[in-house]
Amino acid sequence: MSGWGLFIAMVVVPLQIAWGHQFHVSVDAGENGDGSRRHPWRLESALRPPTTIHPGDTVWVHGGVYRGHFVSRLTGTSGKPVIVRCYPGERAVIDGGNLSGSILTVQSSFTWFWGLEIMSSDTVRVSREAGSYPKDVPRGECVTIDQEFNVAGCKFINLVLHDGKLGFNAWSTATDPEVYGCVIFNNGWLAPDRPHGHNVYAQNETGTKRFAENIIMHAFSHNIQIFGSASAYIDNFDLEGNIVSQAGERNVLIGGGRTAMNTVFKSNFLYEPGGGNVFNLGYSEFGRGAENATVTGNYIIGGGLSFKSVNNSRIENNVIMVSSLSGISPDRYPTNTWYDNKPAGVQVFVRDNYYEPGRANIVVLNWDRRSSVQADVSSVLHRGDRYTLLDGENYCGAEVTGGTYEGGPLVIPMVERQAATPVGMTIPPPHSPIDFGAFVLIRRP
């Protein structure tokens, strides 16, 4: 097989959004604010919501740390969502601290949450209790769509979800949510039996749950777990363009006590250098399999690849380089590209952000182990733009590079780096070697 040459991938043009009325939230707001810039609301007041917020309006969340747990009852419409967004150039953090439960709970429909950072600063990460419900690890889940409410059409855009008990939860009653462009990492805890806690945990019955263009890394247990018992539906998931790497247990699991129906798994980048399970479709150990799946255009690298009872499905045009196979073979699926060893060359993928012009995820497959690579970012930046490039494995840490864009290819240094240390731990998880890189490019105001 021929080596991999330089390749640049780009996606759709940005979405144009029409704004309604604009309101403001601040950490130091008084009790009697009116949502104006001079007299902002408290966050809990804005999410309650005030009667002045209508479909199509925007709530700007200004920089600072908002402590506690919050419940959103804001309601928009499919054509005019309510948008709750971090103010440009600022950093708004929702810190659940040592409170259990969900840090942000969503109970109403057609609201977009955009650019916020949601996390727990509690330092307790090790439980003395086995199982999934310890009483001595009080941290909360970053985002949960409340299963007691029929929530429809919510979007979670360019969020940063980290160091919660779990990252993002959405059960069968949540209809047609989209999780897009988020950076999700270091969610979970340690226990005597095993690591617990996932970056994404979801089930679905009606509509489609879409996860696209996210960077999902370093979960204590599973990076993505789409799983349920025989009474839980795991149908109609669309996962496209995600970068998923280095889970404590499995990287991606899709399967459970029912057959997983109608999975679309397209153009994702899965990387598991430690030898764990990189992708398990159908739940090879105890699951009922998968049917009518579309698995195309993915890069599935490192670790074990497992299929179980995958029927009536299209598995093609994937690049597969793994350490072990179960239920899948090159002979059965010959229209994929199979590697036994690392190929030569470098590939760079630039994936523009649909919702936010001037933002993109960049994936580097650096099999030649070069000290730097070049990325064509002309679809993202214009000459004179200020920018920063962040490491997807240490998103809140120091920038990889930045400055003023002068045109031409962006040079990305490929050196050994340190992943983000989980809150409460002293040692960071292993960072990916220089063979692989996941970055976020952001144009600065």
N, C-alpha and C positions, 0 to 999 in steps of 0.2 A: 504494500500500500504506500502511496505517496505521502510525503510529509505534509504538515499543515502550514500553509503560508499565512501571511498577514491578511486579516479579514476584518472589515468594519461593518457592523450592523446598526441600523437605525430604524426607528419606529415612527408611529403616526404623528401628524402635526398637533400642536397643543390645542386644548379646548379653550374656546372663548366664553367667558362667563359674564353675564349681565348682573350688575349689583342692584340691590334694593336699598333700603335704609341701612345705615351703618351705626352700630353701637359699640361701646367700649367697656372692658373689664380690667380691673387693676387689683394687685395684691393689697394696696393700701387704701382701697375705696372705703368710704363711710357707709353707714347703714341706709342713708337716704339718697343715694345716687339716682340719677335719672338716665344713666347709660350714655351720657354725652362724654366727649373727650375730657372736659373740665371736671365733670362729676360722674365718674364711671361707676358701674355696678361692681359688687362682689361677684365672684364666679358662681357661687351657689344661687345667687339671686337671678343671674342671667339664665341659668339652666332650668329654673323652676317652672315656667318662664314668666316674665312680665307680660302683661297683655299687649304691650307696645311692640312686641316682636311678631312679625307676620312672615308667611312664606316669601322667600326671595331676599330676606334681610341677612345681614352679616354681623356677627358678634366678634369684634377684634379682642383677642386676649393678649394683654401687654406682658412684657417680660417680668420675671420674678418667680418665686416658688409659692405655689398654692398648696397648702397642706390640708390633708384630710381626704375623705371619700366624697364623690359627687355623683348625683343622679341627674341625667338629662331627660326632660319631658318636652323639649322643643319639638315642634311639628311643622314640617314644610309640606310641599306637594312634589309630585314626580318632576314637574317642570320648573318649580321654584323651591328648591331646598333652602332650609336655614343653614347658614354656614358659620361654624365656630372655628376661628382660625387664629393662629399665632400672628401677632403683628410683625410685618416684614422687618428683618434685621434685628429682632429681639428673640430671647429664649424664654419661653414660658414652660415651666415645669410643674406638673401635678405630682406631688409626693404623698403617697399613701401611708408612709411611716410604718408603724407597727400595728395598724388596724387590719383585721381580717376582713374578708369579703372583697368585692370588686372596687377598685379605685375609681374607675369611671363606669357607671352602669347606664345603659341606654334603654329607655322604656318607650320611646315614641319614634315615629317614622320620618323618613326623608330629611335627615339632618346629616350634614357633612362635617366631620371633625378633621382639622387640617393643620399640620405642622407643630402640634403639641408634643411635648415629652412627658411620658407617664411612667412612673417608676415607684419603687419603695426604697427608702434609705435605711430601713431597719437592718441591723447587722446580724441578726440571728438567721443562719443559713443551714444549720445542722440540727436535725431532730433526734431525740432519743426514742421516738416511736416509729415503728414500721407502718407502711400503708400510706394511702393517699390523703388522709385527713388528720394530720397531726395537730395537737392542741398547743404544742410548744414552738410552732413556727407561725407567728401571727401575720406575716405579710400578706397582702392582698393580690388578686389578679389585676393586671393592668387595665384591660377593657373586657367587659362582658355585655353582650346583648341579652337583656333579661328574658328568660324563657317563659315567664308568666305573662308576657305581653306579645301581641302579634306585630312585631316591628318589621317594617318593610322599607327597602330602598335607601338604607343609610350607607354612607361612604366614610372610609377612614384613610386619609390621604397624607402621605409623607410624615406619619407619626414616628416617634422614637419610643419604643416600648421595651423597657429593660428592668431586670432585677425584681420582677414581681414573682408571685407564686406561680402564675402562668402569664403568658403574654396576651393572647387574644382568644376569647371564647365566643363561639356562636353556635347555638343549638338549632334543632329542627324548626322551631317556631319563627326564627328570623328568616325573612324572605328577601332574596336578591340583594344582600349586602355586597359591597366591594371593599377589599383591603388592598390599597395601591401605594407603591413607592415607600412603604414603611421600612424602618430598620428595627429588627426585633432580635434581642439577644439576652443571654445570661438570666433567663427566667427559670426558676425551680429551686430545689433544696436537696440536701443530702440526708439520707436516713439509713438505719442499720440494714435494711433489706436491699436497697438500691437507690440510685438517684431518682428523684421525682420532679415532675413539673415540665410542661411543654411550652414552646414558643407559640404554637398555634394548636388549638384543639377545637374540632368542629364536627357537627352532624348536619344533615339536611334531608328534607323530604320534598318540598315543593319549591319552584323557582330555582335559581342558580346562585351558588355562592362562588364569588370570584376573588382569587388572590393573584395579583399581577405585579411584577416588577419590584418585589420586595427583596430585601436582604435579611435572611433569617439564619442566625448562627448561634452556636454555643449554648443551646438549651441543656439543662441538666439531664433531661430525659430525651424527649423527641423534639426535633425542630418543627415538624408538621405531623400531627396525629389526627387523621380522619378515621374515626373508629367509633363503634358502638356495639351494644349487645344485640341479641336477636330481635329485640323490640325497638331498636333505634335505626333510623334510616341514614344511609350515607350515599345519597344519590346526587347527581347533577352538580359536581364540583368542576370548576374551571380554574386551573393553575397554569399561568403563563408568564414566562420571563423572569421567574424568581431565581435568586442565587441562594442556595441552601447548603450549609456546610457545617461539619464538626459538631454533631450532637453527642451527648453523653451516652445515649443508647442508639436509637434509630434516627436516621436523617429524615426520611419520609415514609410514613406508613399510611396506606389507604386500604382498609378492609376491616371486617369484624364479623359479628354474629349474623349479619345479613349480607347478601351479595351487594357489592358496591356497583351501582349502575351509572353509566353515562359519564364517566370521568374523562375530562379533557386535560391532558398533561402535555404542555407544548412549550418548546423553546426555553426550558429551564436549565440551570447550571447546577448540577449536584456534584459535590466534591467531599470525599470522606477519606483523608489520607491515613487515618489511624487504623483502618481495617475493619471498622464496624459496618453495619448494614446501611448502604447508601440509599436503597429504594426497595420497598416491599409493597407490591401491588397484589391485593387479594388476601393478605395476612397469612403468610406461608405456614405459620405454626398452628393456628387455631381457627382461621377465618373461613368464610364461605366463598371466597373468590371475588372476581370482578367480571362484569359483562358490559359490552358495548363501550369499551374504553378506546380513547384515541391518545396514543403516546407517540409524539412525533417531534423531531427537531431538537431533542434534548442532548445535553452533554452529561453523561453519567460516568463518573470517574472515581475510582478507589472503592474499597470495601466490597460488600456482598450485594448482589442484585438478585431479588427473589420474586418469583411470580407463583401464584396459586390459582388454578382454575380460571385463567383469564380467557374468556370465550367471546367469539363474535367481535373481535377487537382489531384495531389497526395499530400495529407496532412497527414503525418504519422511520427511516431517515434520522435515526439517533446515532450518536457517537458514543460507544460503550467501551470503557477500559476499566475493568473491575478485577478484584482478586478472587471472587468465587461466584458461581451461578447456581441457582436453584429454580427449577421449573421453567427455565428459558435457556435457549441455546442458539448459536449462530445458524445451525442447520434449520431450525424451526422459523427463525426470523432473519432471512438472508438479506433483506433490504436495508439493514443497518450496517454501520461501519464498526467493525470489531477490532480492537487492539489488544495484543498480549503484553506489549511493552510500550513505554512512553515513546511517542513519535518525536520527530524533530520539528523545529519551527516555533513560531510565536503567533498567537491569535489574540486580537484585541477587539472587543465588542463594545460599542458605545450605544447605549439604549436611552434615548431621549425620554424625559418625563412628560406624559400626556397632559397633565394638569398644570404644570409649572414650567414655563419657558425658562431656559437658563439653568436647568437641572438635568442630570443624567446619571445613571449607574454605568460603571465601566467594569467589565470583566476581562481579566488578563489570564491567558493560558500560556505560560512562559516555559515551555519544555526545554528550550535552549539555556535556561537559567541565566539570561542576560541581566546585567546590572541595571539596565533601564530599558524601557520600551516606549514606543510612540503611539499616540492615539489621535485620530482625526476628530477634533471637537468643533469643527466649523459649523455644525448644525446646532450647537449649544451656546457658543460664545462668539462675540464679535470683537474685532480689534478694539482695544481700549477698555474692555470689560474687566472689572475686578472679580477675582474668583478664588475659591479654595477647593482643594481636593482632600477628601477625608477617607481614612481607612475604614472600610465596612466592618472590620473586626475590632475597631477602637474608635467608634464614630464620635464619641464625646471627648476624645483625646486630642493631641496635637495634630495639626494638619500635616499631610504628606508633602504638599507643596502648595503654593499660592502666589498671588501677586496680580499683575496686570497682564492681560492676554495680548500678545503682540502678533498674533496670527501664526499660521503654520501648525504643525503637529505639537501636541502637548507631550512633554517628556515626563514619564512617570518613573521615579526611581523604584527599583525592585530590590529591596534589601530586607534583611531579617528585622521583623517588628514584633512588638508585644501586643497581644490581644487585651481587651478591657478586663480588668480584674473584677470579678463579681463583688458587689457590695457585701461586706462582712467577711470576705475571704482575703488571704494574704498572697496567694499565688494565682496568677492568671492562667487560664487554659492555654494549651499550645496554640500559637498562631500558625496559620497555614505557611508552608515553606514558600520560597520565592517562585516555585512552579505556578502558583495560583494567586490571583489578587482580585479583590472585590472593593471597588472604590465608589464614592459619591462625589460628583462634580457639581458645585453650586456657584452660580453667579451671585456676587454680593451686591447689595444696594449701593 
